[in-house]
Amino acid sequence: MKKLIFIFTLLLSITSFAQNDAKALLDEVSKKVKSYDNIAIDFKYVLHNTAENIKQETRGDVVMQGEKYKLNILGITRIYDGKTLYSISPEDEQVTISSESMDDEGSITPSKMLSFYEDGFTYKMDIVQNVQGRKIQYVLLNPKDSNSEIKSILLGIDAHTKHIYNLIETGKNGTKTTLTVNSFKTNEPISKSLFTFDKSKYTDYYIENLD
């Protein structure tokens, strides 16, 4: 992953003061995110497992409005209309339809990406980094559930805009996944049909309903 990081400036001590600071910062980020009608993000996604010699890099984009989203990544389009998830694969000419589980703690879906930390985690302030002149404050999150597949998450927050810059998740199996936001746009004009699956466009596709 191309991390444009030049200076490690500060490592905060683990105190109740830092804990309160972390909560205040996360609350501010959450409040700001929820104030937007919609959010459009272009991002870079990296999956790395040194032990298994696996490294995968890709770019994607997502538009979110409340729980609804349209995500493009790895050649697949995922549309969630608030009730049903449609996964469209042009390469396989297949559409998979399912009811998305919003209770899957091991999966951070686009609609939860900017607010997943509100439940199920403890948190504390971590390092501050200077990324091309931007002050990025990291918050370290640890799952409360000891059976979680997640070991820890580092959430990088732009100290000026209070927008999420990146998310670094480390799994107990050693896999590290990093999502870095390249562009963050809000309240863009979007089509009313953006989160609607139009079956007529996929008459030649194999459609599988998993429910």
Residue pairs with C-beta under 8 A, 6 or more apart in sequence:
1 44
1 46
1 48
1 57
1 178
1 180
2 44
3 131
3 180
4 131
4 132
5 129
5 130
5 131
6 130
6 131
6 132
7 129
7 130
8 127
8 129
9 127
9 128
9 129
9 130
10 127
10 128
11 126
11 127
12 18
12 21
12 124
12 125
12 126
12 127
14 124
18 124
18 125
19 123
19 124
19 125
21 125
22 123
22 124
22 125
22 139
23 123
25 125
25 137
25 139
25 157
25 162
26 117
26 118
26 123
26 139
26 155
28 162
29 114
29 157
29 162
29 163
29 164
30 114
30 115
30 118
32 162
32 163
33 39
33 114
33 115
34 115
36 186
36 187
37 65
37 186
37 187
38 63
38 64
38 65
38 186
38 187
38 188
38 190
39 63
39 64
39 65
39 114
39 184
39 185
39 186
40 61
40 62
40 63
40 64
40 183
40 184
40 185
40 186
40 188
40 190
41 61
41 62
41 63
41 64
41 181
41 183
41 184
41 185
42 59
42 60
42 61
42 181
42 182
42 183
43 59
43 60
43 61
43 62
43 179
43 180
43 181
43 182
44 57
44 58
44 59
44 178
44 179
44 180
44 182
45 57
45 58
45 59
45 60
45 73
45 177
45 178
45 179
46 55
46 56
46 57
46 177
46 178
46 179
46 180
47 54
47 55
47 56
47 57
47 175
47 176
47 177
48 54
48 55
48 56
48 175
48 176
48 177
48 178
49 55
49 173
49 174
49 175
49 176
50 174
51 174
52 174
52 175
54 175
58 73
58 74
59 73
59 182
60 71
60 72
60 73
60 74
61 71
61 72
61 73
62 69
62 70
62 71
62 72
62 73
62 110
63 69
63 70
63 188
63 190
63 194
64 110
64 111
64 113
64 114
65 190
65 195
66 82
66 111
67 80
67 82
67 102
67 111
68 80
68 81
68 82
68 111
68 195
69 78
69 79
69 80
69 109
69 110
69 111
69 195
70 77
70 78
70 79
70 80
70 194
70 195
71 77
71 78
71 79
71 110
72 78
75 89
75 90
75 91
76 87
76 88
76 89
77 87
77 88
78 85
78 86
78 87
78 88
79 85
79 86
79 88
79 195
79 196
79 197
80 86
80 100
80 109
80 110
80 111
80 195
81 195
81 196
81 197
82 195
83 99
84 97
84 98
84 99
84 100
84 197
85 97
85 98
85 99
85 100
86 95
86 96
86 97
86 197
87 95
87 96
87 97
87 98
88 94
88 95
88 202
88 205
89 95
89 96
92 206
93 204
93 205
93 206
94 205
94 206
94 207
94 208
95 197
95 202
95 205
95 206
95 207
95 208
96 208
96 210
97 197
97 207
97 208
97 209
97 210
97 211
98 209
98 210
98 211
99 211
100 109
102 109
102 112
105 120
105 143
105 145
105 148
106 148
106 149
106 150
108 116
108 167
108 169
113 164
113 167
113 179
114 164
117 123
117 139
117 141
117 153
117 155
120 143
120 144
120 145
121 141
121 142
121 143
121 144
121 153
122 141
122 142
122 144
123 139
123 140
123 141
123 142
124 139
124 140
125 137
125 138
125 139
125 140
126 138
126 139
126 140
126 154
127 138
128 135
128 136
128 137
128 138
128 159
129 135
129 136
129 138
129 156
130 136
131 165
134 158
134 159
134 160
134 165
135 158
135 159
135 160
136 156
136 157
136 158
136 159
136 165
136 166
137 156
137 157
137 159
138 154
138 155
138 156
138 157
139 154
139 155
139 157
140 152
140 153
140 154
141 152
141 153
141 154
141 155
142 151
142 152
142 153
143 150
148 172
149 171
149 172
149 173
150 169
150 170
150 171
150 172
151 170
151 171
151 172
152 169
152 170
153 167
153 168
153 169
153 170
154 167
154 168
155 164
155 166
155 167
155 168
156 164
156 165
156 166
156 167
156 168
157 163
157 164
157 165
158 164
158 165
161 184
163 181
163 184
164 181
165 180
165 181
166 178
166 179
166 180
166 181
167 178
167 179
168 176
168 177
168 178
169 176
169 177
169 178
170 176
171 177
199 207
